Amino acid sequence: MNGVRYIYSAAASVVLCFGGLAFAADEKQGDKPPVMFVQTAGEISLKDGKLTLMSPTTTFMSGKMVGKMPCHNFIKAWSEGGDSFKKDPPNAVLVGFGPNGGHMKMDVTLRNPRFEGSNLVYDVSLTGTAPEGMHEPALFTNDIRLASYAGCEIYHCEVNGG
């Protein structure tokens, strides 16, 4: 199951490295480019408006930059800056596989991130009904301009000299 978590992260990173042109205009307009996040976990729980990611990892990408970020840093970055997630809660898409191996998807709005032990917990509003039996989940979160990349492991993707 851990292998699939890394595949989700790697696939998202590669796709966005090749799709770096989408961020080019934004990068020139401000001093910090928008960053997209993918959080993966071995298991999730969705109960009573709480989404719990068990032992998650956070990967981020922006243009030709990809990297990993400790989840604690992600929570810290949540409330930093003028256009923070705390001020404007992000929309996200939770995807995974169902019990029969089919794809599952759920749109959520994330609020109030916190740790309970090694699990990352969000308060969520969701569109539609929560999928039951989802496994190998990945949470794709819209962009934010990070105030700092401190503590992040950053890689730069160069595609055909680009």
C-alpha positions as YAML, in Angstrom:
chain: A
units: angstrom
residues:
- id: 1
  name: MET
  ca: [0.00, 0.00, 0.00]
- id: 2
  name: ASN
  ca: [2.89, 2.39, 0.70]
- id: 3
  name: GLY
  ca: [4.07, 1.88, -2.88]
- id: 4
  name: VAL
  ca: [0.78, 3.23, -4.21]
- id: 5
  name: ARG
  ca: [1.11, 6.34, -2.02]
- id: 6
  name: TYR
  ca: [4.47, 7.05, -3.61]
- id: 7
  name: ILE
  ca: [3.09, 6.35, -7.08]
- id: 8
  name: TYR
  ca: [0.33, 8.96, -6.53]
- id: 9
  name: SER
  ca: [2.91, 11.51, -5.39]
- id: 10
  name: ALA
  ca: [5.34, 10.74, -8.19]
- id: 11
  name: ALA
  ca: [2.63, 10.76, -10.85]
- id: 12
  name: ALA
  ca: [1.30, 14.11, -9.69]
- id: 13
  name: SER
  ca: [4.82, 15.53, -9.63]
- id: 14
  name: VAL
  ca: [5.64, 14.32, -13.14]
- id: 15
  name: VAL
  ca: [2.35, 15.54, -14.58]
- id: 16
  name: LEU
  ca: [2.83, 18.97, -13.10]
- id: 17
  name: CYS
  ca: [6.46, 19.16, -14.17]
- id: 18
  name: PHE
  ca: [5.31, 18.68, -17.75]
- id: 19
  name: GLY
  ca: [2.46, 21.09, -17.18]
- id: 20
  name: GLY
  ca: [4.72, 23.84, -15.83]
- id: 21
  name: LEU
  ca: [3.57, 26.29, -18.46]
- id: 22
  name: ALA
  ca: [0.24, 26.65, -16.65]
- id: 23
  name: PHE
  ca: [2.00, 28.47, -13.82]
- id: 24
  name: ALA
  ca: [4.36, 30.59, -15.93]
- id: 25
  name: ALA
  ca: [2.15, 33.70, -16.00]
- id: 26
  name: ASP
  ca: [1.50, 33.58, -12.25]
- id: 27
  name: GLU
  ca: [5.18, 33.15, -11.44]
- id: 28
  name: LYS
  ca: [6.03, 36.36, -13.31]
- id: 29
  name: GLN
  ca: [3.26, 38.35, -11.60]
- id: 30
  name: GLY
  ca: [4.35, 37.76, -8.01]
- id: 31
  name: ASP
  ca: [7.44, 36.93, -6.06]
- id: 32
  name: LYS
  ca: [6.06, 33.57, -4.93]
- id: 33
  name: PRO
  ca: [4.46, 31.06, -7.33]
- id: 34
  name: PRO
  ca: [1.21, 29.27, -6.46]
- id: 35
  name: VAL
  ca: [1.76, 25.82, -4.99]
- id: 36
  name: MET
  ca: [-0.47, 22.74, -5.40]
- id: 37
  name: PHE
  ca: [-0.53, 20.07, -2.68]
- id: 38
  name: VAL
  ca: [-1.12, 16.31, -2.71]
- id: 39
  name: GLN
  ca: [-1.51, 14.50, 0.59]
- id: 40
  name: THR
  ca: [-1.49, 10.72, 0.59]
- id: 41
  name: ALA
  ca: [-2.26, 8.28, 3.38]
- id: 42
  name: GLY
  ca: [-2.56, 4.56, 3.83]
- id: 43
  name: GLU
  ca: [-6.12, 4.92, 5.13]
- id: 44
  name: ILE
  ca: [-8.75, 7.56, 5.75]
- id: 45
  name: SER
  ca: [-11.76, 7.97, 7.96]
- id: 46
  name: LEU
  ca: [-14.64, 10.32, 7.27]
- id: 47
  name: LYS
  ca: [-17.06, 10.62, 10.13]
- id: 48
  name: ASP
  ca: [-19.17, 13.42, 11.64]
- id: 49
  name: GLY
  ca: [-17.64, 16.12, 9.42]
- id: 50
  name: LYS
  ca: [-14.07, 15.04, 10.21]
- id: 51
  name: LEU
  ca: [-11.66, 13.73, 7.56]
- id: 52
  name: THR
  ca: [-8.74, 11.84, 9.10]
- id: 53
  name: LEU
  ca: [-5.65, 10.93, 7.06]
- id: 54
  name: MET
  ca: [-3.71, 8.19, 8.81]
- id: 55
  name: SER
  ca: [0.06, 8.85, 8.78]
- id: 56
  name: PRO
  ca: [-0.04, 11.22, 5.78]
- id: 57
  name: THR
  ca: [2.67, 12.63, 3.56]
- id: 58
  name: THR
  ca: [2.55, 16.01, 1.80]
- id: 59
  name: THR
  ca: [3.96, 16.60, -1.67]
- id: 60
  name: PHE
  ca: [3.84, 19.96, -3.41]
- id: 61
  name: MET
  ca: [4.45, 21.22, -6.91]
- id: 62
  name: SER
  ca: [4.67, 24.55, -8.68]
- id: 63
  name: GLY
  ca: [5.77, 24.98, -12.26]
- id: 64
  name: LYS
  ca: [9.13, 23.23, -12.49]
- id: 65
  name: MET
  ca: [9.53, 22.84, -8.72]
- id: 66
  name: VAL
  ca: [8.36, 19.77, -6.81]
- id: 67
  name: GLY
  ca: [9.06, 18.65, -3.29]
- id: 68
  name: LYS
  ca: [8.04, 17.08, -0.02]
- id: 69
  name: MET
  ca: [6.99, 18.99, 3.04]
- id: 70
  name: PRO
  ca: [6.53, 17.78, 6.60]
- id: 71
  name: CYS
  ca: [2.79, 17.83, 7.34]
- id: 72
  name: HIS
  ca: [3.47, 20.00, 10.40]
- id: 73
  name: ASN
  ca: [4.94, 22.67, 8.06]
- id: 74
  name: PHE
  ca: [1.83, 22.43, 5.87]
- id: 75
  name: ILE
  ca: [-0.38, 23.16, 8.88]
- id: 76
  name: LYS
  ca: [1.88, 26.06, 9.88]
- id: 77
  name: ALA
  ca: [1.70, 27.50, 6.32]
- id: 78
  name: TRP
  ca: [-2.11, 27.17, 6.49]
- id: 79
  name: SER
  ca: [-2.53, 30.52, 8.26]
- id: 80
  name: GLU
  ca: [0.46, 32.47, 6.89]
- id: 81
  name: GLY
  ca: [0.12, 35.24, 4.31]
- id: 82
  name: GLY
  ca: [-2.68, 37.47, 3.09]
- id: 83
  name: ASP
  ca: [-4.33, 34.79, 0.96]
- id: 84
  name: SER
  ca: [-3.98, 31.95, 3.47]
- id: 85
  name: PHE
  ca: [-6.13, 28.84, 3.65]
- id: 86
  name: LYS
  ca: [-7.32, 30.01, 7.08]
- id: 87
  name: LYS
  ca: [-8.79, 33.13, 5.47]
- id: 88
  name: ASP
  ca: [-10.10, 31.32, 2.37]
- id: 89
  name: PRO
  ca: [-10.55, 27.57, 3.10]
- id: 90
  name: PRO
  ca: [-9.36, 25.46, 0.18]
- id: 91
  name: ASN
  ca: [-11.42, 23.20, -1.98]
- id: 92
  name: ALA
  ca: [-9.91, 19.78, -2.49]
- id: 93
  name: VAL
  ca: [-10.63, 16.54, -4.27]
- id: 94
  name: LEU
  ca: [-10.24, 13.26, -2.41]
- id: 95
  name: VAL
  ca: [-9.64, 10.36, -4.77]
- id: 96
  name: GLY
  ca: [-8.96, 6.70, -4.17]
- id: 97
  name: PHE
  ca: [-10.08, 3.20, -4.97]
- id: 98
  name: GLY
  ca: [-13.30, 1.55, -3.86]
- id: 99
  name: PRO
  ca: [-13.71, -1.95, -2.44]
- id: 100
  name: ASN
  ca: [-14.23, -3.34, -5.96]
- id: 101
  name: GLY
  ca: [-11.13, -1.55, -7.33]
- id: 102
  name: GLY
  ca: [-13.10, 1.21, -9.08]
- id: 103
  name: HIS
  ca: [-12.16, 4.86, -8.82]
- id: 104
  name: MET
  ca: [-13.84, 7.01, -6.17]
- id: 105
  name: LYS
  ca: [-13.93, 10.82, -5.88]
- id: 106
  name: MET
  ca: [-15.30, 13.33, -3.41]
- id: 107
  name: ASP
  ca: [-15.16, 17.16, -3.42]
- id: 108
  name: VAL
  ca: [-14.47, 18.72, -0.01]
- id: 109
  name: THR
  ca: [-13.77, 22.08, 1.60]
- id: 110
  name: LEU
  ca: [-11.06, 21.79, 4.26]
- id: 111
  name: ARG
  ca: [-10.92, 23.68, 7.56]
- id: 112
  name: ASN
  ca: [-9.10, 23.56, 10.88]
- id: 113
  name: PRO
  ca: [-6.20, 21.15, 10.20]
- id: 114
  name: ARG
  ca: [-4.68, 19.52, 13.27]
- id: 115
  name: PHE
  ca: [-2.83, 16.44, 14.38]
- id: 116
  name: GLU
  ca: [-4.30, 13.75, 16.57]
- id: 117
  name: GLY
  ca: [-1.30, 11.54, 17.21]
- id: 118
  name: SER
  ca: [0.27, 10.81, 13.81]
- id: 119
  name: ASN
  ca: [-3.03, 11.42, 11.98]
- id: 120
  name: LEU
  ca: [-3.91, 14.64, 10.18]
- id: 121
  name: VAL
  ca: [-7.51, 15.70, 10.81]
- id: 122
  name: TYR
  ca: [-9.59, 18.27, 8.91]
- id: 123
  name: ASP
  ca: [-13.08, 19.56, 9.50]
- id: 124
  name: VAL
  ca: [-14.78, 19.16, 6.11]
- id: 125
  name: SER
  ca: [-17.82, 20.21, 4.15]
- id: 126
  name: LEU
  ca: [-18.49, 17.83, 1.31]
- id: 127
  name: THR
  ca: [-20.37, 17.84, -1.94]
- id: 128
  name: GLY
  ca: [-22.42, 14.68, -2.33]
- id: 129
  name: THR
  ca: [-22.13, 11.65, -0.10]
- id: 130
  name: ALA
  ca: [-18.98, 10.28, 1.40]
- id: 131
  name: PRO
  ca: [-17.65, 7.23, -0.43]
- id: 132
  name: GLU
  ca: [-17.46, 4.17, 1.78]
- id: 133
  name: GLY
  ca: [-14.54, 1.78, 1.72]
- id: 134
  name: MET
  ca: [-12.11, 4.16, -0.03]
- id: 135
  name: HIS
  ca: [-8.51, 3.00, 0.16]
- id: 136
  name: GLU
  ca: [-5.17, 4.35, -1.09]
- id: 137
  name: PRO
  ca: [-6.49, 7.92, -0.89]
- id: 138
  name: ALA
  ca: [-4.90, 11.08, -2.28]
- id: 139
  name: LEU
  ca: [-6.12, 14.55, -1.35]
- id: 140
  name: PHE
  ca: [-5.45, 17.17, -4.06]
- id: 141
  name: THR
  ca: [-5.65, 20.71, -2.66]
- id: 142
  name: ASN
  ca: [-5.82, 23.96, -4.62]
- id: 143
  name: ASP
  ca: [-3.01, 26.46, -4.57]
- id: 144
  name: ILE
  ca: [-1.60, 28.84, -2.00]
- id: 145
  name: ARG
  ca: [1.45, 31.09, -2.15]
- id: 146
  name: LEU
  ca: [3.78, 29.83, 0.55]
- id: 147
  name: ALA
  ca: [5.46, 32.45, 2.69]
- id: 148
  name: SER
  ca: [8.43, 30.11, 3.20]
- id: 149
  name: TYR
  ca: [9.83, 26.83, 1.91]
- id: 150
  name: ALA
  ca: [11.82, 26.30, 5.12]
- id: 151
  name: GLY
  ca: [12.07, 22.63, 6.05]
- id: 152
  name: CYS
  ca: [10.99, 21.48, 2.58]
- id: 153
  name: GLU
  ca: [12.84, 19.05, 0.37]
- id: 154
  name: ILE
  ca: [12.77, 20.75, -3.08]
- id: 155
  name: TYR
  ca: [13.56, 19.35, -6.53]
- id: 156
  name: HIS
  ca: [13.60, 21.20, -9.85]
- id: 157
  name: CYS
  ca: [12.31, 19.57, -13.03]
- id: 158
  name: GLU
  ca: [13.86, 20.54, -16.33]
- id: 159
  name: VAL
  ca: [12.01, 19.22, -19.37]
- id: 160
  name: ASN
  ca: [13.84, 19.48, -22.71]
- id: 161
  name: GLY
  ca: [15.91, 22.43, -21.55]
- id: 162
  name: GLY
  ca: [12.76, 24.29, -20.41]
...
